[in-house]
Amino acid sequence: MAMAVGVRFRKAGKIYYFDPGFLTLKPGDRVVVETSRGMELGWVVKGPVEVDIDPAELKPVLRLATPEDVRTWLKNLEKEREAKEICKDKIAAHGLPMKLVGVEYTLDGSKIIFYFTAEGRVDFRQLVRDLASVFRTRIELRQIGVRDEAKLIGGLGPCGRELCCATWLTEFAPISIRLAKGQNLVLNPAKISGICGRLMCCLRFEMENYCLAEEDGAEELTGEENLS
């Protein structure tokens, strides 16, 4: 067990735990941490709390984010938009069967991560060389699935509201057609699929409410039978 703070790096992103050390941190604080990808700026969203993690496995919070850290982070957001356009041009020039989805700079600029989708494996070695020669830093191309693509891009679901995955859903859970059957939904792919083309995430997290409603209904019927 160890005391840790939960840090998030993007809206609705996964929560990662870090050792706060001697820092007094609370939810809402901006912090700079060292991750496997490099130095990053994130937000404390939980803690300090006791977590079931070996203290030796926790990376430390380096510091509270300074105004300069925040300015660098904002500049990186602008650079990400420019990098995305450059990478799109390079992909088109090489004729690669891939779709660029997003770009992320580490806070210190030591690495740029390009997220893409593709139907199969893509040989992007020459693309990485071209990008490295342009940006003069480490380049990582990471292939992601269509659900992760929807989470990065965002949008509106069939319900007319912002996508759950892009606003509050931090992790994807397995979803099967059995969940749709259990809710007596019409098994029409157009009706039960999200904009990612996969079964809607709400089929899982709404299932509990349907089960509770059925249990309440069964209890009411039992009560009526007893009265009669």
Buried (B, 14 or more C-beta within 10 A) or exposed (E): EBBBBBBBBEEBBEBBBBBBEEBEBEEEBBBBBBBEBBBBBBBBBBBBEEBEEEEEEBBEBBEBBEEEBEEBBEEBEEBBEEBBEBBEEBBEEBEBEBEBBBBBBBBBBEBBBBBBBEEEEBEBEEBBEBBEEBBEBBBBBEBBEBBBBBBBEBEEBEEEEBBBBBEEBEEBEEBEEEBBEBBEBEEEEEEBBBBBEBBBBBBBBEBEEBEEEEEEEEEEEEEEEEEE
